[in-house]
Structure formats: C-alpha cells, structure tokens
C-alpha cells in the first residue's frame, strides 16, 4: 500500500495543475535536488511544492532562493508581497532567501553566494532585457549536473517548460560581443 507521502508525490508529478509544472517535480526526484533558484514568483504555491518534493527526495535540507520584483511589480501585474512570500516559504522548513529585483540586478548581487544550485526555473513573466543580461551570472551558480528550465507560452496559450541545453546556456551567458548567432536567427552581412 502506498504511503500518504508517496501518493502526494504521485499527485504532484502526474496529476497536479498546472500541467507543465509536473516535469519539475519529477526532475527534483530524479536528480535529488537540494538547491533551487527561481526567477519570478507569481505565487508561492509552486515554490512550496518544489520545496516539499526536494525535502522528501533531495537527501538534505533544501535551500530555496527566489528572485522577484515583489512590490516593485507594475500595478497591472499580479504577484505576491515580499513579506507574505517569506512567511509562506519559511514555514516549509527550507533555508529561504528572497531577493527583490529584476533578474539582472538581483542575480548580479547574489550570484557568488548561490554556487551549487541544482535547479533553476525562469518564469515566463521575466523582463527579457534584464534576463538577457542576467544569463552571464547563471553558469557560476550552477552545480555540474544542474537543470535550467524556461517557462514559455505554448501555441495553445498555456505555459510550458523547456530544458535549456548546456550549449544554449553557454551561448546566452557569453558576453554580447562574443555571442554567436543562433541557428534560427538571420545574420546581416555588411555591404562592401
């Protein structure tokens, strides 16, 4: 007979909503994730679930870092306050660090203290310009077997997750003058 904890994991990994987040729970169990970095906290529910699964299968105390605008979000964006997020996530028993700011400003300030991160999730609502500059700091925080997931809109309007391959991460993290164009972009040749 399955235990309540096993049933809870099964529900999260195979039956929970939103559907695309199931991949994260399976990845945490498979890779024994202990250190999580999330760029963008639209709600604390996903973060609590990530911590729950990591606490069960990670093999040690979970460390969770969330970077978000919190109260700095524009008036038309929904989100959670820093105080409320801290209260909810601290109740999980994990080491919680919440850093206010956009991906670039926050990650540039704390990257050196985040080494060994096993799982990074980039929420779909992140500012593209700030995220483009933040990629530079990401490789220094990652553990050798880390996974980076990008949340992106799918064709049907729902959200999906895409595992970022190591070569694409290296390209994104390269300084702008050293970046190679992706295979999908077109290059402009100067006229002579």
N, C-alpha and C positions, 0 to 999 in steps of 0.2 A: 504494500500500500504506500502511496506517495505521501510524503510529509507536507505540511502546510507550506513550508518554505519552497519545496520543490514545485508545488502547484503554483505558487506565486511567481516563481521564475518562469515556468511554462507559460503562464498567462502573459507576462511581460514580453517574453521572447517570441511568442507565436500568436497571441490574441489581442494584445493591447492596441489602443488607438492613441495617437495617430500611427498608422501602419508602418511608415518609414522608420520610425524610431526602434522598431523591433530589432533591426540589424545592429544597433548599438548595444543592446543588452546581450545579444549572442556574442558579439565581439568581446565584450568585457569578460564574459565567462571563458571564452576560448583562449584569450591572451592573458588572463589573470591580472587585469588592470588594477592598479592601486592609485595612480596619479592621473587626474583628469583636469583638462583645461577646456573651458567652454567660452567661446567668443560670442556673446549675445545671450541674454537671459530674458526671453519674453515672458516666461513664467518659471516658477520654481519647481513645478511638478516633475518635469523631465529630469532636472538636476537631482531631485530627491530619489527618483527611480534609478538613475545612474549610480548614485552613491549606494543605494540599497543592494544592487546587484554586485557592485565592486566589493562591498563589505562582506558579502556572502562568499564570493569566489576569488577575490584578489589575493588572499593569503596574508593580509596585514591591514594596518589602519589606512583608511582611504584619505587621500589628500585631494581636495577639490578647489580649483581656482576658477572664478567666474569673472569675466571682463564684460562690462556693460555700461551703457550711458546712465542707467538708473534714472534719477530725477532730471538729468540733462536731456532726456528724450524730448523731441518736439511734442507739442500739445496734441497732435493728431495720431501719435503712436501710443499703442498700449504697452505697458511694461509693469515692472514691479519696483518698489522703492528699495533703496539700499538697506534700510533698517528692517523692512519686512523680509527681504531675501535672507539677510543674515540670521534673523530669528528662526525662520523655517529651516534653513540648511544646517545651522548649528545643532538643532535638535536631532539630527541624523547621527551624531557622534563622530563625524568626519572632521578632519582639520580643514576648516573653511577659510578661504581668502577671497574676498570680493574686492575688485579693483574698479573704481569708476573711471570711465573714459572710453574713447573710441579705440579700436584695435591697435592702432599705431602708437598713440600716446601712452596707453596703459601697458602694452606689451614691451615697449622700449624701456619703461621704468622698472619692470619686474622680471624681465626675461632671465637674467642671471640667477634668480632665486627659484626658477621653475625647472631646473635641469632634471632629467629622468622622467619627464611626462610620458605616460603610456598611451593616452588617448586625447586627441584634440577634436573638438566639434566646432565648426564655424557655422553659425546660424545664418539663415538666408537674408535676414534684415540688416546685415552689416554694411556700413558705408564703403563702397567699392574703392574710393580713393584712399581712405585710411587703411583699408585692408591691403591694398596693393603695396603700401609702404611697410606694413606690419610683417609681410612674408619674410623679409630679411632676418627678423629675430626668431622666427619659428624653428629653424634647424637647431639652434643652440639649446632649446628647451626639450627636445625630443630624446626619448630613450632609443636605443638601437632598433628595437622592434615595434616602435610606436606606429599608431594608425592615425591618419588625419582624414576626417570626414567633412565634406562640404554639403551643407543643406542647400538644395536648389529647387526652384519651381519646376514641376513636371509639365508635360504637354497638356494634361487634363486639368491643370490649375492647382493640383495638390502639391505637396512638397515631397522631395525625395532626397536620398543621401548618396553621395558619390565618394568612394575611397580615392584619395588623391595619391597617384603613383609617385614613387620617390623621385623619378626623373622630372616630373612636372613640378614637384615641390622645389627641387634644386633650381629649375628654371625661374620659378616665381621669386625665389629668395635671392637670386643673383642681383647685384647692383644694376640699376637701369641701363647703364652704358654697356654691360656685359650680357644682357639678356638676348637670347636667340629668339627669333620669331617662332611662334607655334606653327605647326603644320597646317592649321586651319586659317591662319591669318595671311593676308596678302602683303607682299613687300613692294615698296615703291622704289624703283631704280632712278637714280639721278640722271638727268639728261646731260650729255657731254657736248 
